[in-house]
Amino acid sequence: MVNFLKNAFRDMKESAKAQHKVDKANFAAAKAEARASWEEAKVMGSSSKRKAMMQKERKEAIAKARKRQAQAEARFNAAKLSNKIDG
């Protein structure tokens, strides 16, 4: 009975230590996210920086869309060619 209690308390202690590490890591992550959000908000406050950031995002979106379009056209042409060969 005594060993059971010792083992139970030791397990609880180890579990509490592990949970404390998880909580510390989560807190550090939340703190870093808050700092990042604050810096992003400061950037958005400046109209020239905001415009530059928005322009960069638009250019990236256009590039991704063009890449998707090229891939879709390649698939279309491959399917069309496959149909001609089969038909």
Backbone as a chain_set.jsonl record, in Angstrom:
{"seq": "MVNFLKNAFRDMKESAKAQHKVDKANFAAAKAEARASWEEAKVMGSSSKRKAMMQKERKEAIAKARKRQAQAEARFNAAKLSNKIDG", "coords": {"N": [[0.831, -1.192, 0.0], [1.95, 1.223, 0.787], [3.985, 1.535, -1.086], [2.435, 1.788, -3.358], [1.209, 4.272, -2.972], [3.491, 5.922, -2.91], [4.435, 5.562, -5.51], [2.249, 6.582, -6.917], [2.207, 9.297, -6.097], [4.703, 10.072, -7.057], [4.323, 9.715, -9.791], [2.338, 11.652, -10.199], [3.809, 13.934, -9.602], [5.755, 13.912, -11.636], [4.066, 14.164, -13.827], [2.974, 16.684, -13.336], [5.269, 18.274, -13.602], [5.839, 17.857, -16.318], [3.531, 18.941, -17.465], [3.859, 21.552, -16.684], [6.054, 22.284, -18.25], [4.865, 22.169, -20.766], [2.939, 24.182, -20.473], [4.651, 26.402, -20.128], [5.877, 26.48, -22.644], [3.662, 26.959, -24.301], [2.908, 29.473, -23.335], [5.159, 30.994, -24.034], [4.97, 30.809, -26.801], [2.526, 32.126, -27.268], [3.217, 34.65, -26.366], [5.203, 35.364, -28.229], [3.648, 35.38, -30.552], [1.946, 37.497, -29.953], [3.778, 39.604, -29.895], [4.568, 39.58, -32.574], [2.144, 40.215, -33.82], [1.792, 42.791, -32.836], [3.96, 44.145, -34.009], [3.244, 43.857, -36.692], [0.906, 45.342, -36.695], [1.945, 47.87, -36.176], [3.324, 48.307, -38.554], [1.214, 48.391, -40.334], [0.132, 50.785, -39.647], [1.554, 52.765, -40.898], [1.112, 54.315, -43.921], [2.633, 54.149, -46.301], [4.265, 51.921, -45.889], [2.282, 50.017, -45.526], [1.067, 50.026, -48.035], [3.185, 49.083, -49.588], [3.508, 46.532, -48.502], [1.017, 45.398, -49.11], [1.127, 45.504, -51.89], [3.207, 43.718, -52.373], [2.011, 41.351, -51.45], [-0.064, 41.158, -53.313], [1.391, 40.783, -55.697], [2.545, 38.29, -55.146], [0.222, 36.739, -55.001], [-0.711, 36.958, -57.626], [1.375, 35.704, -58.987], [1.131, 33.082, -57.975], [-1.414, 32.457, -58.972], [-0.958, 32.546, -61.734], [0.81, 30.42, -61.973], [-0.846, 28.287, -61.216], [-2.658, 28.465, -63.317], [-1.03, 27.822, -65.512], [-0.395, 25.168, -64.863], [-2.949, 24.022, -64.992], [-3.577, 24.414, -67.662], [-1.626, 22.787, -68.832], [-2.469, 20.28, -67.915], [-4.935, 20.182, -69.197], [-4.178, 20.221, -71.921], [-2.732, 17.82, -71.991], [-4.785, 15.988, -71.466], [-6.416, 16.456, -73.65], [-4.74, 15.694, -75.757], [-4.453, 13.011, -75.099], [-7.054, 12.141, -75.546], [-7.211, 12.438, -78.332], [-5.383, 10.541, -79.173], [-6.538, 8.165, -78.191], [-8.986, 8.233, -79.469]], "CA": [[0.0, 0.0, 0.0], [2.832, 2.381, 0.883], [4.644, 1.675, -2.386], [1.44, 2.274, -4.303], [1.066, 5.72, -2.758], [4.731, 6.563, -3.336], [4.437, 5.562, -6.968], [1.188, 7.477, -7.384], [2.645, 10.668, -5.898], [5.818, 10.313, -7.96], [3.738, 9.887, -11.117], [1.673, 12.958, -10.229], [4.859, 14.947, -9.63], [6.321, 13.913, -12.981], [3.035, 14.687, -14.719], [2.883, 18.125, -13.095], [6.451, 18.889, -14.203], [5.673, 17.813, -17.764], [2.488, 19.899, -17.813], [4.452, 22.881, -16.498], [6.866, 22.546, -19.446], [3.922, 22.442, -21.853], [2.376, 25.503, -20.223], [5.684, 27.395, -20.414], [6.047, 26.556, -24.093], [2.472, 27.622, -24.839], [2.979, 30.876, -22.955], [6.198, 31.612, -24.851], [4.433, 30.911, -28.161], [1.515, 33.186, -27.259], [3.94, 35.916, -26.22], [5.837, 35.638, -29.525], [2.583, 35.731, -31.489], [1.485, 38.839, -29.604], [4.808, 40.534, -30.362], [4.487, 39.636, -34.036], [0.93, 40.962, -34.152], [2.049, 44.196, -32.518], [4.837, 44.69, -35.048], [2.452, 43.947, -37.918], [-0.02, 46.467, -36.529], [2.728, 49.095, -36.328], [3.598, 48.459, -39.982], [-0.035, 48.766, -40.994], [-0.159, 52.17, -39.299], [2.239, 53.612, -41.867], [0.45, 54.06, -45.195], [3.573, 53.741, -47.345], [4.657, 50.542, -45.607], [1.107, 49.183, -45.759], [0.916, 49.899, -49.484], [4.255, 48.216, -50.079], [3.206, 45.169, -48.071], [-0.139, 44.941, -49.876], [1.595, 45.287, -53.264], [3.973, 42.47, -52.356], [1.047, 40.25, -51.333], [-0.765, 41.042, -54.59], [2.309, 40.188, -56.665], [2.657, 36.87, -54.82], [-1.046, 36.101, -55.369], [-0.744, 36.887, -59.085], [2.33, 34.669, -59.393], [0.532, 31.784, -57.669], [-2.528, 32.237, -59.896], [-0.396, 32.227, -63.049], [1.366, 29.073, -61.886], [-1.988, 27.371, -61.25], [-3.205, 28.503, -64.663], [-0.128, 27.057, -66.378], [-0.568, 23.755, -64.544], [-4.256, 23.6, -65.49], [-3.486, 24.334, -69.12], [-0.84, 21.6, -69.148], [-3.353, 19.122, -67.704], [-5.943, 20.224, -70.256], [-3.539, 19.805, -73.166], [-2.424, 16.389, -71.881], [-6.043, 15.256, -71.578], [-6.87, 16.627, -75.026], [-3.858, 14.85, -76.557], [-4.8, 11.631, -74.763], [-8.316, 11.869, -76.221], [-6.946, 12.298, -79.762], [-4.687, 9.253, -79.372], [-7.49, 7.094, -77.926], [-10.146, 8.326, -80.353]], "C": [[0.875, 1.255, 0.0], [3.525, 2.621, -0.456], [3.682, 2.217, -3.438], [1.296, 3.787, -4.197], [2.317, 6.47, -3.209], [4.779, 6.664, -4.859], [3.399, 6.54, -7.531], [1.625, 8.937, -7.253], [3.82, 11.022, -6.821], [5.305, 10.535, -9.385], [3.046, 11.243, -11.242], [2.696, 14.085, -10.322], [5.461, 15.056, -11.028], [5.329, 14.503, -13.988], [2.912, 16.207, -14.56], [4.073, 18.857, -13.709], [6.31, 18.944, -15.722], [4.627, 18.836, -18.212], [3.005, 21.33, -17.674], [5.307, 23.252, -17.717], [5.974, 22.888, -20.633], [3.336, 23.842, -21.7], [3.38, 26.613, -20.514], [5.87, 27.582, -21.909], [4.866, 27.269, -24.746], [2.479, 29.114, -24.533], [3.999, 31.608, -23.819], [5.701, 31.794, -26.293], [3.402, 32.04, -28.249], [2.172, 34.562, -27.17], [4.593, 36.318, -27.546], [4.799, 36.046, -30.565], [2.071, 37.14, -31.227], [2.486, 39.89, -30.078], [4.749, 40.7, -31.873], [3.258, 40.433, -34.479], [1.123, 42.45, -33.919], [2.918, 44.834, -33.604], [4.091, 44.831, -36.372], [1.491, 45.127, -37.855], [0.719, 47.791, -36.69], [3.021, 49.355, -37.802], [2.345, 48.949, -40.703], [-0.416, 50.217, -40.696], [0.466, 53.147, -40.277], [1.678, 53.304, -43.257], [1.43, 53.602, -46.275], [4.021, 52.294, -47.13], [3.504, 49.587, -45.884], [0.919, 48.96, -47.257], [1.963, 48.962, -50.059], [3.975, 46.754, -49.727], [2.043, 44.593, -48.889], [0.26, 44.658, -51.324], [2.368, 43.984, -53.37], [3.03, 41.27, -52.297], [0.292, 40.045, -52.644], [0.121, 40.387, -55.642], [2.454, 38.692, -56.42], [1.391, 36.123, -55.231], [-1.15, 35.948, -56.882], [0.185, 35.783, -59.58], [1.766, 33.274, -59.136], [-0.597, 31.458, -58.649], [-2.007, 31.873, -61.282], [0.191, 30.82, -63.074], [0.24, 28.036, -61.954], [-2.587, 27.306, -62.646], [-2.35, 27.676, -65.613], [-0.271, 25.561, -66.128], [-1.892, 23.224, -65.102], [-4.233, 23.471, -67.004], [-2.68, 23.11, -69.556], [-1.68, 20.335, -68.978], [-4.388, 19.03, -68.82], [-5.35, 19.721, -71.569], [-3.195, 18.32, -73.147], [-3.691, 15.558, -72.058], [-6.547, 15.306, -73.021], [-6.05, 15.73, -75.963], [-4.184, 13.37, -76.337], [-6.099, 11.233, -75.472], [-8.104, 11.654, -77.707], [-6.291, 10.957, -80.056], [-5.663, 8.089, -79.214], [-8.608, 7.064, -78.969], [-9.8, 8.156, -81.744]], "O": [[0.581, 2.226, -0.697], [3.641, 3.759, -0.91], [4.069, 3.006, -4.3], [1.265, 4.492, -5.206], [2.217, 7.534, -3.821], [5.117, 7.707, -5.419], [3.662, 7.237, -8.51], [1.441, 9.727, -8.179], [3.911, 12.15, -7.305], [5.781, 11.42, -10.096], [3.155, 11.905, -12.274], [2.484, 15.07, -11.029], [5.655, 16.157, -11.543], [5.714, 15.25, -14.888], [2.764, 16.926, -15.549], [3.911, 19.939, -14.273], [6.624, 19.961, -16.34], [4.814, 19.518, -19.22], [2.634, 22.21, -18.45], [5.288, 24.399, -18.164], [6.287, 23.787, -21.413], [3.245, 24.596, -22.668], [3.019, 27.645, -21.078], [6.005, 28.708, -22.388], [5.053, 28.091, -25.644], [2.099, 29.926, -25.377], [3.738, 32.717, -24.284], [5.98, 32.812, -26.925], [3.412, 32.818, -29.202], [1.736, 35.514, -27.817], [4.539, 37.484, -27.937], [5.038, 36.95, -31.365], [1.793, 37.89, -32.162], [2.098, 40.936, -30.598], [4.863, 41.81, -32.392], [3.335, 41.234, -35.411], [0.669, 43.274, -34.713], [2.633, 45.941, -34.06], [4.282, 45.811, -37.092], [1.288, 45.825, -38.848], [0.183, 48.733, -37.274], [2.971, 50.5, -38.25], [2.416, 49.816, -41.574], [-1.209, 50.809, -41.428], [-0.049, 54.249, -40.462], [1.759, 52.167, -43.721], [1.083, 52.745, -47.089], [4.141, 51.532, -48.089], [3.705, 48.491, -46.407], [0.646, 47.843, -47.696], [1.659, 48.138, -50.921], [4.177, 45.856, -50.545], [2.086, 43.437, -49.308], [-0.21, 43.689, -51.92], [2.209, 43.234, -54.333], [3.226, 40.286, -53.011], [0.034, 38.91, -53.047], [-0.341, 39.532, -56.397], [2.483, 37.907, -57.369], [1.466, 35.008, -55.748], [-1.624, 34.922, -57.369], [-0.169, 35.02, -60.479], [1.902, 32.384, -59.975], [-0.721, 30.32, -59.102], [-2.556, 30.985, -61.936], [0.082, 30.112, -64.076], [0.353, 27.033, -62.658], [-2.977, 26.236, -63.113], [-2.876, 26.917, -66.427], [-0.27, 24.77, -67.072], [-1.949, 22.109, -65.621], [-4.801, 22.533, -67.564], [-3.023, 22.467, -70.548], [-1.609, 19.424, -69.804], [-4.681, 17.945, -69.323], [-5.953, 18.89, -72.249], [-3.343, 17.633, -74.158], [-3.665, 14.529, -72.734], [-7.047, 14.31, -73.545], [-6.603, 15.086, -76.854], [-4.188, 12.58, -77.281], [-6.222, 10.104, -75.947], [-8.741, 10.782, -78.298], [-6.6, 10.311, -81.058], [-5.633, 7.139, -79.996], [-9.115, 5.996, -79.311], [-10.674, 8.209, -82.609]]}, "num_chains": 1, "name": "protein.A"}
